[in-house]
Amino acid sequence: MTGSHSLTTADELRGAGLRVTAARVALLDTVRDGAHLDAETIATGVRDRVGHVSLQAVYEALNALTAAGLVRRIEPAGSPARYERRVGDNHHHLVCRRCGAVKDVDCAVGQPGCLHPADDGGYLVDEADVTFWGLCPDCRPQ
């Protein structure tokens, strides 16, 4: 295999030690094809692909996939949790205060506070979760 695109969704699930089911494959594909989707939107996408699946089953699968590192859960204050496939690279997010749009933003390399806090209190830090808040281009006053 020559790169991540040659791995199927089923291969990714197996590689993470998870059982391959049609619903899990559909869920990962839905999250990959979307951008920062909430659980309700993901459930709709899964149903469009494989038929009926309960919202509870979607939440259970999202929890398993998040724990396995295949999906990242973000929780912007005041809005439902969102899920994305971009994992393991310590990127951050821009969130619009008005419409709730979420956009990925790469870490500002070399800037203080990005991954290394001034005082780690003895913690072994492996991730920083930074959310930038403001108004997206569509919501900004012109």
C-alpha positions, -999 to 999 in steps of 0.1 A, spaced: 0 0 0 13 34 -9 -3 60 13 -34 66 34 -57 67 4 -52 30 -2 -67 21 32 -104 15 31 -126 26 59 -130 -10 69 -92 -13 71 -91 18 94 -116 2 117 -98 -31 118 -65 -13 124 -80 5 154 -92 -29 168 -128 -22 161 -154 -45 146 -164 -35 110 -201 -29 106 -220 -12 78 -231 16 103 -195 23 114 -183 24 78 -211 48 69 -205 69 100 -168 74 92 -175 81 56 -202 107 66 -178 124 90 -150 124 63 -173 139 37 -186 166 60 -171 193 81 -174 195 118 -208 177 119 -230 173 149 -244 139 159 -279 145 144 -264 155 110 -241 124 112 -271 102 120 -290 116 89 -259 108 67 -256 73 81 -294 67 75 -290 79 39 -262 53 34 -275 22 53 -311 28 64 -324 30 99 -300 35 128 -309 50 161 -294 82 174 -282 63 205 -263 39 182 -247 68 165 -236 83 198 -222 49 209 -203 45 177 -189 81 178 -177 75 214 -159 42 203 -144 59 172 -133 89 192 -117 66 219 -99 47 191 -85 80 176 -103 77 143 -125 107 150 -119 139 169 -147 154 191 -147 192 195 -170 210 219 -174 248 211 -190 265 241 -227 269 237 -231 245 207 -234 207 204 -203 186 201 -189 183 165 -169 155 150 -142 155 124 -118 130 108 -87 153 111 -69 138 141 -35 137 156 -21 170 142 -30 194 170 -48 219 148 -73 244 162 -106 259 152 -122 292 143 -159 294 154 -184 321 143 -203 336 173 -233 343 151 -239 313 128 -217 287 146 -196 278 115 -164 260 124 -132 261 104 -99 244 109 -68 265 115 -33 252 117 -13 257 149 8 289 148 42 272 150 66 288 174 40 309 192 38 306 230 9 286 244 3 266 213 13 232 227 36 240 256 21 259 285 42 282 305 37 259 335 26 224 329 20 216 366 37 182 361 12 171 334 25 152 304 8 175 277 -1 157 245 -27 181 230 -38 217 231 -74 227 223 -76 263 212 -108 279 199 -107 312 182 -140 331 184 -153 358 161 -175 365 131 -171 345 99 -169 364 66 -206 358 59 -216 373 93 -192 402 95 -206 436 90 -195 450 57 
